[in-house]
Amino acid sequence: MLLSYRSIALTLLITASFFSFPGMTFGQEDIGLDRIVVTPYRYEDEAVKTPAAITIINQAMIKTSNAQSVPDLLRSQTGIVIRDWYGNGTKVSADIRGFGEQAPMNTAVLVDGRRINEVDISGADWTQIPLNQVEKIEVLRGSSGSVLYGDNASGGVINIITKKGTGSPAWNAEAQAGSYDLNKQMLNVSGSQEALSYYASASRDSTHGYRENSHYKAQDFSSRLNYDIDPEFSLRLHNGVHYSDYGLPGELSDAELLALGRKASKYGDDHAKDHDWYINTGATKIFADLGKIDLDLSYRRREVDSFWRVFYGGWGNPIKHDRIDTIGFTPKYVLGKPVAGRPNTLIAGIDLYRADYSSDAYDYSDVAQEFTRIDKLSKGYYIQDEIAVMDRLLASGGWRYEKAEYRFDYHNAPGTDILDSDISPAKKAYNAGLVWRYTDDSSVFGNVARSFRFPATDEYSLTWPSHGIDTTLKPQEARDYEIGVKHRFNPRVKIDMTLFRMNIENELYYDYASYSNKNYDKTRHEGLEAGFEAGLSKSLTLTANYAYTRGLFRGGVYDKKTIPMVPRNKGGIGLRWTFARAFTVNLTGNYVGERFFINDQANALSRLNGFFTADMNLSYVYKNLTATFGINNVLNKKYAEYATCNPTSGKKVYYPSPERSFVAGISCKF
């Protein structure tokens, strides 16, 4: 046991009591650490009032960062471990609360509230969200979002909020160039006129990549229109298109790293192409004292063509065409009305998603070999309420029921295997939380939640030595316990700390020995997360965070072993300094501790080395012109964010991460 519940409660009580005294001060100037309004519960609420661990990345943090993508921004945040396989952003996972290889299926990712997790094991496609379109990012750690978001939200929820038009028409042009032939251009227009607001963006992104055959080329377009028919009725229309072509350099063993070098690729011809587009339309109607209704209807199609001719080495089916069509309808009702004279907010809604997944595999001669069709219909119903029990004591609770209906149609082209069947698993989620606001800007909270995850469509697939569909997989379910404190010493200094424990049954994983997905008996994820932010002066800001995460097997053949690819220790530090009014220097450091290799559930091999990386960014603003220069991996650390092994032979393979690189950019508003 990491800590007893009694010691945890005593620690937080003493901490909260200590924080109640004025003590430490850095002056009274407010440098922008204002009361942040967040939307983790599908309606606006202050972070200090929510019984959950929350991180906010605002526009100022985005502008002064070195990040090229959303995962780059998340990399140094509290309790988030980013794994980029190829260093070009095409295969990335964001791990919250220690799920290792299964992280993409345990973190719900939203764009303006629209779910972008796919129904297969690919998780969220981060490349479809160009960073220049992002206004801010909200991260909700833990299972408390499972009631409102359901499947995939066991580890946490990441909500990406995009920009919208305001004010007079304005154009913004950006360009970047850097190491590995990085070449990016972006043009957007935004504004508002009476009832209409608009934002449209087009961008192009290209790089040869750090490694051989790690190129990435993409084109994106998106638009966002909002029309207010009257103050109580509004309509919206969002759409986006994403094209990309990228290399698949694969892994390198220890021997290959020595013989070929870190930049080498054994698979010089392997590559993939993505075509992803969506359209989302919605309406909001306010009924005065009777609350408001939100209706959202979305459609998305994603097609991926992959070519693994070298990787497959003469066996298997190296050419694949995958397509996923997803329709979503998510009506919700929000009522903010006092109960017995106490402030109260009620939200209820329905999440309906229909996903049609198809995967066709071909041999080296482009002759069809396998056809897989899996249709998934999920129906989720939820209700949650937040009420002020007393002036400074808030209580919240919610419940969700979700049912997933799968229909499988598998056909091996030679006629050896045919499967036509269906299953309908169903699960419930709940949460109950208390928040005590001992000052206007500080609080202590506790939360209990139950979450679940249904298997991804291709987790049901059997590939070798037999082919077909395994319908015996069980949904994963977890119980999560959290207590934490969010304290603001003054308008410029704040700290937060959370202790959590998550007990999971039937956690889903890939079993290397049988080449299939299975359920663990029981696992436990527990740890501590802490964050600190201080305005040392009007021009100097310091941030720091630390997370201790322990993922353990409980029972079964791996009893008391550590879950692979989960670091015990992870930390970040940042310093932002503005001088001469127009210049800003941003320094960030990120540490990830040792981890066991993927597939080493028995912990029989040595661990993958931990690493510390540092990035630097300098920006200059003159009227409507902004120039930036940055260095990524300043210390030129040689490391790998992702690595796997063969537990039988002991062979280890790595996906080398980029070394030191440079990037320069310029943007102009007119």
C-alpha positions in Angstrom: 0.0 0.0 0.0 1.5 3.4 -1.0 -0.1 5.3 1.8 -2.9 4.5 4.2 -6.1 6.3 3.8 -5.8 7.7 7.3 -2.4 9.2 6.6 -3.5 10.6 3.3 -6.5 12.4 4.9 -4.3 13.7 7.7 -1.7 15.0 5.3 -4.2 16.9 3.2 -5.9 18.3 6.3 -2.7 19.6 7.7 -1.7 21.0 4.3 -5.0 22.8 3.9 -4.8 24.2 7.5 -1.2 25.5 6.7 -2.4 27.0 3.5 -5.1 29.0 5.3 -2.5 31.4 6.7 -1.2 34.3 4.6 2.5 33.4 5.2 4.3 33.3 1.9 3.9 36.2 -0.5 5.5 37.5 -3.6 3.7 40.8 -3.8 0.1 41.6 -4.9 0.4 42.0 -8.6 -1.8 39.7 -10.6 0.2 38.3 -13.5 -2.7 36.4 -15.0 -3.2 33.4 -12.7 -6.9 34.3 -12.7 -9.9 32.1 -11.7 -9.9 29.7 -14.6 -13.2 28.6 -16.0 -13.1 25.1 -17.3 -15.6 22.7 -19.0 -14.7 19.2 -17.8 -18.4 18.6 -16.9 -19.8 19.8 -20.2 -20.8 23.1 -18.6 -18.7 26.0 -17.5 -17.3 25.8 -13.9 -14.4 27.2 -12.0 -11.5 24.8 -11.5 -11.5 25.5 -7.7 -15.1 24.2 -7.5 -14.5 20.8 -9.2 -13.6 17.7 -7.2 -10.9 16.6 -9.7 -7.3 17.2 -10.7 -7.3 19.7 -13.6 -4.6 21.3 -15.8 -5.2 24.3 -18.0 -2.9 25.2 -21.0 -3.9 28.7 -22.1 -3.1 30.8 -25.2 -0.1 32.5 -23.6 1.5 29.2 -22.8 0.9 28.0 -26.3 2.5 31.1 -27.9 5.6 31.0 -25.8 6.3 27.3 -26.2 8.5 25.4 -28.7 5.7 22.9 -29.4 4.9 21.8 -32.9 1.9 19.8 -31.9 -0.6 19.3 -29.1 1.3 16.3 -27.7 4.4 18.5 -27.5 2.4 20.9 -25.3 1.2 18.1 -23.0 4.7 16.5 -22.6 5.8 18.7 -19.7 2.4 18.8 -17.9 1.6 17.2 -14.5 1.1 13.5 -14.7 1.1 13.1 -18.5 3.6 10.9 -20.2 3.9 11.3 -24.0 5.2 8.6 -26.2 6.0 9.5 -29.8 7.0 6.4 -31.8 8.6 8.0 -34.8 9.2 11.6 -33.6 6.9 13.0 -36.3 3.7 13.0 -34.4 1.9 10.3 -36.5 1.8 7.7 -33.7 1.5 9.3 -30.3 -0.1 8.3 -27.0 -0.9 10.5 -23.9 -0.7 8.4 -20.8 -2.6 9.6 -17.7 -2.5 7.5 -14.5 -0.1 4.8 -15.8 -1.8 2.7 -18.5 1.4 2.1 -20.5 0.8 0.6 -23.9 -3.0 0.8 -23.4 -3.0 4.6 -22.8 -4.6 5.6 -26.1 -7.7 3.6 -25.2 -7.9 5.0 -21.6 -7.7 8.7 -22.3 -10.8 10.4 -23.8 -9.8 13.1 -26.3 -12.2 15.8 -27.3 -12.1 18.8 -29.7 -14.7 21.4 -28.7 -16.5 18.6 -26.9 -16.5 16.3 -30.0 -15.0 12.9 -29.3 -12.1 12.1 -31.6 -11.1 8.7 -30.1 -11.4 6.1 -32.8 -13.2 2.8 -32.1 -10.0 0.8 -33.0 -6.7 0.7 -31.1 -5.3 3.8 -32.9 -6.9 6.0 -30.3 -6.9 9.7 -31.1 -5.3 11.1 -34.3 -3.3 14.1 -32.9 -2.1 15.2 -36.4 -5.7 16.3 -37.3 -5.4 19.1 -34.8 -2.9 21.7 -36.0 -1.6 23.7 -33.1 -2.2 27.0 -34.6 -6.0 26.3 -34.4 -5.9 25.7 -30.6 -7.1 28.3 -28.2 -6.6 26.3 -25.0 -6.4 22.8 -23.6 -8.1 21.4 -20.5 -6.9 18.2 -18.9 -9.0 16.3 -16.4 -7.0 13.6 -14.7 -8.7 10.5 -13.2 -12.0 8.8 -13.7 -14.4 11.5 -12.6 -15.2 12.4 -16.2 -16.4 8.9 -17.0 -20.1 9.7 -16.1 -20.2 12.5 -18.7 -17.9 10.9 -21.3 -18.2 7.2 -20.8 -15.9 4.8 -22.7 -12.1 5.7 -22.8 -12.2 8.1 -19.9 -10.7 5.9 -17.2 -7.4 7.6 -17.1 -8.6 11.1 -17.9 -10.1 13.5 -20.4 -8.3 16.0 -22.7 -10.5 18.7 -24.1 -9.0 20.8 -26.9 -10.8 24.1 -27.5 -10.2 25.7 -30.9 -10.2 29.4 -31.8 -13.3 31.3 -32.8 -13.7 34.6 -34.6 -14.2 37.9 -32.7 -14.1 41.5 -33.6 -13.2 43.1 -36.9 -12.0 40.8 -39.8 -8.4 39.9 -39.4 -5.9 37.8 -41.3 -3.0 36.0 -39.7 -0.1 34.4 -41.7 2.6 32.2 -40.1 5.6 30.4 -41.4 8.2 28.1 -39.8 11.4 26.5 -40.9 13.9 24.3 -39.0 15.9 21.1 -38.6 15.1 18.0 -40.7 13.8 20.2 -43.5 10.9 21.4 -41.4 8.6 23.7 -43.5 5.3 25.0 -42.3 2.9 27.6 -43.5 -0.5 28.7 -42.2 -3.1 31.3 -43.1 -6.3 32.0 -41.2 -9.1 34.6 -41.2 -11.4 35.4 -38.3 -13.9 37.9 -37.2 -17.5 38.6 -36.2 -20.2 40.8 -37.6 -23.4 41.3 -35.7 -24.9 37.8 -35.2 -22.2 35.9 -37.2 -18.7 34.9 -36.0 -16.3 33.0 -38.3 -12.9 31.4 -38.2 -11.2 29.6 -41.1 -7.7 28.1 -41.3 -5.5 26.4 -43.9 -2.1 25.0 -43.3 0.7 22.9 -44.8 3.3 21.0 -42.8 6.3 19.1 -44.2 9.5 17.5 -42.7 11.9 14.8 -43.7 12.0 13.7 -40.1 14.8 12.9 -37.7 15.2 9.3 -38.9 15.3 7.8 -42.4 11.9 7.2 -43.7 10.2 9.3 -41.0 9.0 12.0 -43.4 5.7 13.7 -42.7 3.6 15.8 -45.1 0.2 17.2 -44.3 -2.4 19.6 -45.5 -5.3 20.8 -43.3 -8.3 23.0 -43.6 -11.0 23.8 -41.0 -13.7 26.4 -40.4 -15.9 27.4 -37.5 -19.1 29.3 -38.0 -21.5 30.5 -35.2 -24.7 32.4 -35.7 -26.8 33.9 -33.0 -30.4 34.1 -34.1 -31.2 35.9 -30.9 -29.6 36.1 -27.4 -31.3 32.7 -26.5 -30.9 30.7 -29.7 -27.7 30.0 -31.6 -26.5 27.7 -34.4 -23.0 26.4 -35.2 -21.2 24.6 -38.0 -17.7 23.2 -37.8 -15.8 21.2 -40.3 -12.3 20.0 -41.1 -10.2 18.1 -43.6 -6.8 16.5 -43.0 -4.5 14.8 -45.5 -1.2 13.3 -44.6 1.6 11.0 -46.0 4.2 9.7 -43.6 7.0 7.1 -43.3 7.1 4.1 -40.9 10.8 3.7 -40.0 10.1 0.9 -37.4 12.2 -0.2 -34.5 16.0 -0.8 -34.0 17.7 -3.4 -31.8 20.8 -2.8 -29.8 22.9 -4.4 -32.5 21.3 -2.3 -35.2 21.8 0.9 -33.2 25.5 0.2 -33.1 25.8 -0.9 -36.7 23.4 1.5 -38.4 23.0 4.4 -36.0 20.0 6.0 -34.4 18.7 7.7 -37.5 18.5 4.5 -39.6 15.4 2.7 -40.8 15.3 -1.0 -41.8 12.0 -0.3 -43.6 12.7 2.3 -46.2 9.6 1.7 -48.3 7.0 1.3 -45.5 4.6 4.2 -45.3 1.0 5.2 -44.8 -1.5 7.8 -46.0 -4.4 9.3 -44.0 -7.5 11.1 -45.2 -9.7 12.4 -42.4 -12.6 14.8 -42.6 -15.5 15.7 -40.3 -18.5 18.0 -40.1 -20.3 19.0 -36.9 -23.5 21.0 -36.6 -25.3 22.0 -33.5 -27.7 24.4 -31.8 -28.2 25.9 -28.3 -31.5 27.1 -27.0 -31.9 28.8 -23.7 -35.3 28.7 -22.0 -34.8 31.4 -19.3 -35.4 29.7 -15.9 -36.0 26.3 -17.5 -32.4 25.8 -18.5 -30.8 25.2 -21.9 -30.6 22.5 -24.5 -27.6 21.7 -26.6 -27.9 19.5 -29.7 -24.8 18.3 -31.7 -24.8 16.1 -34.7 -21.5 15.0 -36.3 -20.1 12.8 -39.0 -16.5 11.7 -39.5 -14.7 9.5 -42.0 -11.1 8.4 -41.6 -9.3 6.3 -44.2 -5.8 4.9 -43.7 -3.8 3.1 -46.4 -0.7 1.4 -45.0 2.1 -0.4 -46.9 4.4 -2.7 -44.8 6.2 -4.6 -47.6 9.6 -4.7 -45.9 8.3 -5.1 -42.3 6.3 -8.2 -43.0 9.4 -9.9 -44.6 7.5 -12.1 -46.9 4.7 -13.3 -44.7 1.4 -12.0 -43.6 -0.7 -9.4 -45.4 1.4 -6.2 -45.8 -1.1 -3.9 -47.5 -4.1 -2.7 -45.6 -7.0 -0.3 -46.2 -8.9 0.7 -43.1 -11.9 3.0 -43.0 -14.0 4.2 -40.1 -17.3 6.1 -40.5 -18.6 7.6 -37.3 -21.9 9.3 -36.7 -22.6 11.0 -33.4 -25.7 12.6 -31.8 -25.2 14.1 -28.4 -28.1 16.1 -27.0 -27.8 17.4 -23.4 -29.8 19.5 -21.0 -28.3 21.9 -18.4 -30.4 23.5 -15.6 -28.8 26.1 -13.3 -31.5 26.7 -10.7 -31.3 26.9 -6.9 -32.6 24.0 -4.8 -33.9 25.0 -1.3 -32.1 28.3 -1.9 -28.8 26.7 -2.7 -26.9 27.1 -6.0 -27.4 24.0 -8.1 -26.5 22.8 -11.6 -28.0 19.7 -13.2 -26.9 18.2 -16.5 -28.4 15.2 -18.3 -27.9 13.9 -21.8 -27.6 11.1 -24.3 -24.5 10.0 -26.3 -25.3 8.0 -29.4 -22.4 6.9 -31.6 -22.5 4.6 -34.6 -19.1 3.5 -36.0 -18.6 1.3 -39.0 -15.1 -0.2 -39.1 -13.7 -2.0 -42.1 -10.3 -3.4 -42.7 -9.2 -5.1 -45.9 -5.8 -6.9 -46.1 -3.8 -7.8 -49.3 -0.7 -9.8 -50.0 2.4 -8.7 -51.9 0.5 -9.1 -55.2 -2.4 -6.9 -54.1 -4.7 -9.9 -53.9 -7.3 -9.6 -51.2 -6.8 -12.0 -48.3 -9.0 -10.9 -45.4 -12.1 -8.7 -45.0 -13.1 -7.5 -41.5 -16.3 -5.6 -40.8 -17.2 -4.5 -37.3 -20.1 -2.2 -36.6 -20.3 -0.6 -33.1 -23.4 1.2 -31.8 -23.0 2.8 -28.4 -25.8 4.3 -26.4 -24.9 6.2 -23.2 -27.3 7.9 -20.8 -26.1 10.2 -18.0 -27.1 12.6 -15.3 -25.0 14.6 -12.9 -25.8 17.3 -10.3 -23.7 19.8 -8.4 -25.1 21.6 -5.4 -23.8 24.0 -2.7 -24.7 22.1 0.5 -23.3 25.0 2.5 -21.8 28.4 1.5 -18.3 26.8 1.1 -19.2 23.1 0.7 -20.2 21.7 -2.7 -21.3 18.2 -3.4 -21.6 16.5 -6.8 -22.6 13.1 -8.1 -23.6 11.4 -11.3 -24.5 8.1 -12.9 -24.2 6.7 -16.4 -25.4 3.6 -18.2 -23.8 2.7 -21.5 -24.4 -0.2 -23.9 -22.2 -1.2 -26.8 -23.6 -3.4 -29.6 -20.9 -5.0 -31.8 -21.6 -6.9 -35.0 -18.7 -8.9 -36.5 -18.4 -10.0 -40.1 -15.0 -11.6 -40.8 -14.1 -13.4 -44.0 -10.8 -14.9 -45.0 -10.6 -14.6 -48.8 -9.4 -18.2 -49.4 -12.6 -19.3 -47.6 -11.0 -20.9 -44.5 -12.6 -18.7 -41.9 -16.0 -17.0 -41.8 -17.6 -15.4 -38.8 -20.9 -13.6 -38.5 -21.9 -12.8 -34.9 -22.8 -10.0 -32.4 -22.4 -9.2 -28.7 -23.8 -6.4 -26.5 -21.8 -5.6 -23.4 -23.1 -2.9 -21.0 -21.5 -1.1 -18.1 -22.3 1.6 -15.5 -20.3 4.5 -14.2 -20.8 6.8 -11.3 -19.0 9.5 -9.3 -19.5 11.3 -6.0 -17.4 14.2 -4.9 -17.1 16.9 -2.2 -15.3 20.3 -2.4 -14.6 22.5 0.6 -13.6 26.0 -0.5 -11.8 27.3 2.6 -11.0 30.5 0.7 -12.5 32.0 -2.5 -9.6 30.7 -4.5 -8.6 27.5 -2.6 -10.2 24.2 -1.9 -9.8 20.6 -0.7 -11.7 17.9 -2.5 -12.4 14.2 -2.4 -13.9 12.0 -5.2 -15.0 8.4 -5.7 -15.7 7.2 -9.2 -16.3 4.1 -11.2 -15.3 3.9 -14.9 -15.2 1.4 -17.7 -13.7 0.7 -21.1 -15.1 -1.5 -23.9 -12.6 -3.4 -26.1 -11.6 -1.6 -29.3 -12.9 -3.1 -32.5 -9.6 -4.6 -33.6 -8.8 -5.8 -30.0 -11.3 -8.6 -30.8 -9.2 -9.7 -33.8 -7.0 -12.8 -33.8 -4.1 -12.6 -36.2 -1.7 -15.5 -35.7 -1.4 -18.5 -35.5 -5.2 -18.6 -36.1 -7.4 -15.9 -37.7 -10.8 -14.6 -36.7 -12.6 -12.8 -33.9 -12.4 -13.4 -30.2 -15.7 -12.5 -28.6 -14.7 -13.7 -25.1 -12.9 -10.4 -24.2 -14.5 -8.6 -21.3 -15.0 -4.9 -20.8 -12.6 -3.2 -18.3 -13.9 -1.5 -15.2 -12.2 0.5 -12.4 -12.9 2.1 -9.1 -11.0 5.4 -8.5 -10.4 7.2 -5.2 -9.0 10.7 -5.1 -8.3 13.4 -2.5 -6.6 16.7 -3.3 -5.9 20.3 -2.5 -5.8 23.4 -4.8 -4.4 26.4 -2.9 -3.7 30.0 -4.1 -1.3 31.8 -1.7 -2.1 35.1 -3.5 -3.1 36.1 -7.0 0.4 35.1 -8.3 1.2 31.9 -6.5 -0.7 28.6 -6.5 -0.1 24.9 -5.8 -2.1 21.8 -6.2 -1.7 18.2 -5.0 -3.7 15.0 -5.6 -3.4 11.5 -4.2 -5.2 8.7 -6.1 -5.8 5.0 -6.2 -7.5 3.1 -9.0 -8.4 -0.6 -8.7 -9.1 -2.2 -12.0 -10.6 -5.5 -13.0 -10.2 -7.1 -16.5 -7.8 -4.4 -17.7 -7.2 -5.0 -21.4 -3.7 -5.7 -22.8 -1.9 -7.3 -25.7 -0.4 -10.7 -24.9 2.7 -11.2 -26.9 2.9 -14.9 -26.3 -0.5 -15.6 -27.9 -0.6 -12.7 -30.4 -4.0 -11.7 -29.0 -5.6 -9.3 -26.6 -6.6 -10.5 -23.2 -7.8 -9.4 -19.7 -5.5 -9.1 -16.7 -7.0 -10.4 -13.4 -6.7 -7.3 -11.4 -4.4 -4.2 -11.4 -3.8 -1.2 -9.2 -2.8 2.3 -10.3 -1.9 4.7 -7.5 0.2 7.7 -6.9 0.7 11.4 -6.2 0.6 14.4 -8.5 1.7 17.9 -7.6 2.0 21.2 -9.4 3.3 24.6 -8.6 3.2 28.0 -10.3 4.6 31.3 -9.0 4.8 34.8 -10.5 8.2 35.8 -9.0 7.6 39.2 -10.5 5.5 40.8 -13.2 7.9 39.5 -15.8 9.1 36.2 -14.3 7.1 33.0 -13.9 8.2 29.7 -12.4 6.3 26.4 -12.8 7.1 22.9 -11.6 5.3 19.6 -11.3 5.9 16.0 -10.2 4.1 12.7 -10.4 4.7 9.4 -8.7 2.8 6.6 -10.4 2.8 2.9 -9.4 1.0 0.4 -11.7 1.0 -3.1 -10.3 -0.6 -6.4 -11.1 -2.7 -8.0 -8.3 -3.1 -11.7 -8.7 -2.5 -14.0 -11.6 0.8 -15.0 -13.1 2.1 -11.4 -12.9 1.2 -10.8 -9.3 3.0 -7.8 -7.7 4.9 -7.1 -11.0 5.0 -3.6 -12.5 2.9 -2.7 -15.6 5.3 -2.1 -18.5 6.1 1.4 -19.8 4.8 3.1 -16.7 7.5 5.3 -15.0 7.4 5.6 -11.2 8.7 9.2 -11.4 7.9 12.0 -13.9 8.5 15.7 -13.5 8.6 19.0 -15.3 10.0 22.5 -14.7 9.5 25.8 -16.6 10.7 29.4 -16.5 9.1 32.2 -18.5 10.8 35.6 -18.5 9.6 38.7 -20.3 12.1 41.6 -20.7 12.4 44.8 -22.6 8.6 44.5 -23.0 8.8 42.8 -26.3 11.0 39.7 -25.6 10.0 36.5 -23.9 12.3 33.6 -23.0 10.7 30.3 -22.2 12.7 27.4 -20.7 11.2 24.0 -20.0 12.5 20.7 -18.7 10.9 17.3 -18.7 12.0 14.2 -16.8 10.7 10.6 -17.3 12.0 7.8 -15.1 12.9 4.2 -15.9 10.2 1.9 -17.3 9.9 -1.8 -18.1 9.8 -2.6 -21.9 6.5 -3.3 -23.5 5.7 -7.0 -23.3 7.8 -7.5 -20.2 4.9 -8.1 -17.8 7.1 -10.5 -15.9 9.7 -7.8 -15.3 12.4 -10.2 -16.3 14.5 -7.8 -18.3 16.3 -4.6 -17.4 14.4 -1.3 -17.6 14.4 1.3 -20.4 16.6 4.2 -19.2 15.0 7.4 -17.9 15.8 10.7 -19.5 15.7 14.5 -19.0 15.2 16.9 -21.9 15.3 20.7 -22.0 13.8 23.1 -24.6 14.3 26.8 -25.1 12.3 29.4 -26.9 12.8 33.1 -27.6 10.0 35.3 -29.0 9.9 38.9 -30.0 6.7 40.9 -30.6 6.6 44.2 -32.5 3.1 45.6 -33.1 1.4 42.9 -35.3 4.6 41.0 -36.0 5.9 38.0 -33.9 9.2 36.3 -34.4 10.3 33.1 -32.6 13.4 31.0 -32.4 13.6 27.7 -30.5 15.9 24.8 -29.6 14.4 21.4 -28.8 16.4 19.0 -26.8 19.0 21.6 -25.9 21.2 19.0 -24.1 21.2 16.7 -27.2 20.0 13.8 -25.1 19.8 10.4 -26.9 16.8 8.6 -25.6 13.6 6.7 -26.6 10.1 7.4 -25.5 8.9 4.0 -26.7 10.5 0.6 -26.7 9.4 -3.0 -26.7 10.9 -6.5 -26.3 10.5 -10.2 -27.1 10.1 -11.7 -23.6 11.1 -15.2 -24.8 14.4 -14.3 -26.5 15.1 -11.2 -24.4 15.7 -9.1 -27.5 15.0 -5.4 -27.0 14.0 -2.9 -29.8 13.8 0.9 -29.6 12.1 3.8 -31.4 14.8 6.5 -31.1 13.6 10.0 -30.3 15.0 13.1 -32.1 18.2 14.7 -31.0 18.8 18.5 -30.8 16.9 20.5 -33.4 16.2 24.1 -34.2 13.1 26.0 -35.4 12.4 29.6 -36.4 9.1 31.2 -37.2 7.4 34.4 -38.0 3.7 35.4 -37.9 1.9 38.6 -38.9 -1.6 39.9 -38.3 -3.2 42.3 -40.7 
